[in-house]
Amino acid sequence: MWNIGFPELVVIFVIALLVFGPRKLPELGKTLGKGLAEFKRASNELKRTWEDEVRAEEEDLRKIQRDINND
């Protein structure tokens, strides 16, 4: 996904600590984690729905192909 190593994470953490302060940082991390989890759930649901729709269309096309071959 992203090419972020340990030094980059430390810099990001220090900047976040300076901007938000030590009291807000845990709350911010918790909120960010919940947001990422919700995004992952939504993207998995979208992927599952897409695959189901593609599978249904494939089945319809196979049925049409069988009907054509039988005629």
C-alpha distances in whole Angstrom, upper triangle without the diagonal:
4,7,9,12,15,17,15,15,18,19,17,19,22,22,21,24,27,26,26,28,28,30,27,24,24,25,22,20,21,21,17,17,19,18,14,16,18,15,14,17,18,15,16,20,19,18,21,23,22,23,26,27,26,28,31,31,31,34,36,36,37,40,41,40,43,45,45,46,49,51
4,6,9,12,14,11,12,15,15,14,16,19,19,19,22,24,23,24,26,26,28,26,22,23,24,21,19,21,21,17,17,20,18,15,17,19,17,16,20,20,18,20,23,22,21,24,26,25,26,29,30,30,32,34,35,35,38,39,39,40,43,44,44,46,49,49,49,52,54
4,6,10,11,9,11,14,14,14,16,19,19,19,22,24,24,25,26,27,29,27,23,24,26,23,20,23,23,19,19,22,21,18,20,23,20,19,23,24,21,23,26,26,25,28,30,29,29,33,34,33,35,38,38,38,40,42,42,43,46,47,47,49,51,51,52,55,57
4,7,8,6,7,10,11,10,13,15,15,16,18,20,20,21,23,23,25,24,20,21,23,20,18,20,21,17,17,21,20,17,20,22,20,20,23,24,22,24,27,27,26,29,31,31,31,34,36,35,37,40,40,40,43,45,45,46,49,50,49,52,54,54,55,57,59
4,6,5,6,9,10,11,12,15,16,17,18,20,21,22,23,23,26,24,21,21,24,21,19,21,23,19,19,23,22,19,22,25,23,22,26,27,25,26,30,30,29,32,34,34,34,37,39,38,39,42,43,43,45,48,47,48,51,52,52,54,57,57,57,60,62
4,5,5,6,9,10,10,12,14,15,16,18,20,21,21,20,23,22,19,19,22,20,17,20,22,19,19,23,23,20,22,25,24,23,27,29,27,28,32,32,31,34,36,36,36,39,41,41,42,45,46,46,48,50,50,51,54,55,55,57,60,60,60,63,65
4,5,5,6,9,10,11,12,14,15,17,18,20,20,20,23,22,19,20,23,21,19,22,23,21,21,25,24,22,25,28,26,26,29,31,30,31,34,34,34,36,39,38,39,42,43,43,45,47,48,48,51,53,53,54,57,58,57,60,62,62,63,65,68
4,5,5,6,9,10,11,12,14,15,16,18,19,19,22,21,17,19,21,19,17,20,21,18,19,22,22,20,22,25,23,23,27,28,27,28,32,32,31,34,36,36,37,40,41,40,42,45,45,46,48,50,50,51,54,55,55,57,60,60,61,63,65
4,5,5,6,9,10,10,12,14,15,16,17,17,19,18,14,16,18,16,13,17,18,15,16,19,19,17,20,23,21,21,25,26,25,27,30,30,30,32,35,35,35,38,40,40,41,44,45,45,47,49,50,51,53,55,55,57,59,60,60,63,65
4,5,5,6,9,10,10,12,14,15,15,15,18,17,14,16,18,16,15,18,20,17,18,22,22,20,23,25,25,25,28,29,29,30,33,34,33,36,38,38,39,42,43,43,45,48,48,49,51,53,53,54,57,58,58,60,63,63,64,66,69
4,5,5,6,9,10,11,12,14,15,15,18,18,14,17,19,17,16,19,20,18,19,23,22,21,24,26,25,26,29,30,29,31,34,34,34,37,39,39,40,43,44,44,46,48,49,49,52,54,54,55,58,59,59,61,63,64,65,67,69
4,6,5,6,9,10,10,12,13,14,17,15,12,14,16,13,12,16,17,14,16,19,18,17,20,23,22,22,26,27,26,28,31,31,31,34,36,36,37,40,41,41,43,45,46,47,49,51,51,53,55,56,56,59,61,61,62,65,66
4,5,5,6,9,10,10,11,11,14,13,9,11,14,12,11,14,15,13,15,18,18,17,20,23,22,23,26,27,27,29,31,32,32,35,37,37,38,41,42,42,44,47,47,48,50,52,53,54,56,58,58,60,62,63,64,66,68
4,5,5,6,9,10,10,10,14,13,11,13,16,14,13,17,18,17,18,22,21,21,24,26,26,27,29,31,30,32,35,35,36,38,40,40,42,44,46,46,48,50,51,52,54,56,56,58,60,61,62,64,66,66,67,70,72
4,5,5,6,8,10,11,14,13,11,14,16,13,14,17,18,16,18,21,20,20,23,25,25,26,29,30,29,32,34,34,35,38,39,39,41,43,44,45,47,49,50,51,53,55,55,57,59,60,61,63,65,65,66,69,71
4,5,5,6,7,9,11,10,7,11,12,9,10,14,14,13,15,18,17,18,21,22,22,23,26,27,27,29,32,32,33,35,37,37,39,41,42,43,45,47,48,49,51,53,53,55,57,58,59,61,63,64,65,67,69
4,6,6,5,6,9,9,7,10,12,10,11,15,15,15,17,20,20,20,23,25,25,26,29,30,30,32,34,35,36,38,40,40,42,44,45,46,48,50,51,52,54,56,57,58,60,61,62,64,66,67,68,70,72
4,6,6,8,11,11,10,13,15,13,14,18,18,17,20,22,22,23,26,27,27,29,31,32,32,35,37,37,38,41,42,43,44,47,48,48,50,52,53,54,57,58,59,60,63,64,64,66,68,69,70,72,74
4,6,9,11,10,9,13,14,11,13,17,16,16,19,21,20,21,24,25,25,27,29,30,30,33,35,35,36,39,40,40,42,45,45,46,48,50,51,52,55,56,57,58,60,61,62,64,66,67,68,70,72
4,7,8,6,6,10,10,8,11,14,13,14,16,18,18,19,22,23,23,26,28,28,29,32,33,34,35,37,39,39,41,43,44,45,47,49,50,51,54,55,56,58,59,61,62,64,65,66,68,70,71
4,6,6,6,10,11,10,12,15,15,16,18,20,20,22,24,25,26,28,30,31,32,34,36,36,38,40,41,42,44,46,47,48,50,52,53,54,56,58,59,60,62,63,64,66,68,69,70,72,74
4,6,5,8,10,10,11,14,15,16,17,19,21,22,23,25,26,28,29,31,32,34,35,37,38,40,41,42,44,46,47,48,50,52,53,54,56,58,59,60,62,64,64,66,68,69,70,72,74
4,6,7,8,9,11,12,14,15,17,18,20,21,23,24,26,27,29,30,32,33,35,36,38,39,41,42,44,45,47,48,49,51,53,54,56,57,58,60,62,63,64,66,68,69,70,72,74
4,6,5,6,9,10,11,12,14,16,16,18,20,21,22,24,26,27,28,30,32,33,34,36,37,39,40,42,43,45,46,48,49,51,53,54,55,57,59,60,61,63,64,66,67,69,71
4,5,5,6,9,10,10,12,14,15,16,18,20,21,22,24,26,27,28,30,31,33,34,36,37,39,40,42,43,45,46,48,49,51,52,53,55,57,58,59,61,63,64,65,67,69
4,5,5,6,9,10,10,12,14,15,16,18,20,21,23,24,26,27,29,30,31,33,35,36,37,39,41,42,43,45,47,48,49,51,52,54,55,57,58,60,62,63,64,66,68
4,5,5,6,9,10,11,12,14,15,17,18,20,21,23,24,26,27,29,30,32,33,35,36,38,39,41,42,44,45,47,48,50,51,53,54,56,57,58,60,62,63,64,66
4,5,5,6,9,10,10,12,14,15,16,18,20,21,22,24,26,27,28,30,31,33,34,36,37,39,40,42,43,45,47,48,49,51,53,54,55,57,58,60,61,63,65
4,5,5,6,9,10,10,12,14,15,16,18,20,21,22,24,26,27,28,30,31,33,34,36,37,39,40,42,43,45,47,48,49,51,52,53,55,57,58,59,61,63
4,5,5,6,9,10,11,12,14,15,17,18,20,21,23,24,26,27,29,30,32,33,35,36,37,39,41,42,43,45,47,48,50,51,52,54,56,57,58,60,62
4,5,5,6,9,10,11,12,14,15,16,18,20,21,22,24,26,27,28,30,32,33,35,36,38,39,41,42,44,45,47,48,50,51,53,54,55,57,58,60
4,5,5,6,9,10,10,12,14,15,16,18,20,21,22,24,26,27,28,30,31,33,34,36,37,39,41,42,43,45,47,48,49,51,53,54,55,57,59
4,5,5,6,9,10,11,12,14,15,16,18,20,21,22,24,26,27,29,30,31,33,35,36,37,39,41,42,43,45,47,48,49,51,52,53,55,57
4,5,5,6,9,10,11,12,14,15,16,18,20,21,22,24,26,27,29,30,31,33,35,36,37,39,41,42,44,45,46,48,50,51,52,54,56
4,5,5,6,9,10,11,12,14,15,16,18,20,21,22,24,26,27,28,30,32,33,35,36,38,39,41,42,44,45,47,48,49,51,52,54
4,5,5,6,9,10,10,12,14,15,16,18,20,21,22,24,26,27,28,30,31,33,35,36,37,39,41,42,43,45,47,48,49,51,53
4,5,5,6,9,10,11,12,14,15,16,18,20,21,23,24,26,27,29,30,31,33,35,36,37,39,41,42,43,45,47,48,49,51
4,5,5,6,9,10,11,12,14,15,16,18,20,21,23,24,26,27,29,30,32,33,35,36,38,39,40,42,44,45,46,48,50
4,5,5,6,9,10,10,12,14,15,16,18,20,21,22,24,26,27,28,30,32,33,34,36,38,39,41,42,43,45,46,48
4,5,5,6,9,10,10,12,14,15,16,18,20,21,22,24,26,27,29,30,31,33,35,36,37,39,41,42,43,45,47
4,6,5,6,9,10,11,12,14,15,16,18,20,21,23,24,26,27,29,30,32,33,35,36,37,39,41,42,43,45
4,5,5,6,9,10,10,12,14,15,16,18,20,21,23,24,26,27,29,30,32,33,35,36,38,39,41,42,44
4,5,5,6,9,10,10,12,14,15,16,18,20,21,22,24,26,27,28,30,32,33,35,36,37,39,40,42
4,5,5,6,9,10,11,12,14,15,16,18,20,21,23,24,26,27,29,30,31,33,35,36,37,39,41
4,5,5,6,9,10,11,12,14,15,16,18,20,21,23,24,26,27,29,30,32,33,35,36,37,39
4,5,5,6,9,10,11,12,14,15,17,18,20,21,23,24,26,27,28,30,32,33,35,36,38
4,5,5,6,9,10,11,12,14,15,16,18,20,21,22,24,26,27,29,30,32,33,35,36
4,5,5,6,9,10,10,12,14,15,17,18,20,21,23,25,26,27,29,30,31,33,35
4,5,5,6,9,10,11,12,14,15,17,18,20,21,23,24,26,27,29,30,32,33
4,5,5,6,9,10,11,12,14,15,17,18,20,21,22,24,26,27,29,30,32
4,5,5,6,9,10,10,12,14,15,16,18,20,21,22,24,26,27,28,30
4,5,5,6,9,10,11,12,14,15,17,19,20,21,23,24,26,27,29
4,5,5,6,9,10,11,12,14,15,17,18,20,21,23,24,26,27
4,5,5,6,9,10,11,12,14,15,16,18,20,21,22,24,26
4,5,5,6,9,10,11,12,14,15,16,18,20,21,22,25
4,5,5,6,9,10,11,13,14,15,17,19,20,21,23
4,5,5,6,9,10,11,12,14,15,17,18,20,21
4,5,5,6,9,10,10,12,14,15,16,18,20
4,5,5,6,9,10,10,12,14,15,16,19
4,5,5,6,9,10,11,12,14,15,17
4,5,5,6,9,10,10,12,14,16
4,5,5,6,9,10,10,12,14
4,5,5,6,9,10,11,13
4,5,5,6,9,10,11
4,5,5,6,9,10
4,5,5,6,9
4,5,5,6
4,5,5
4,6
4
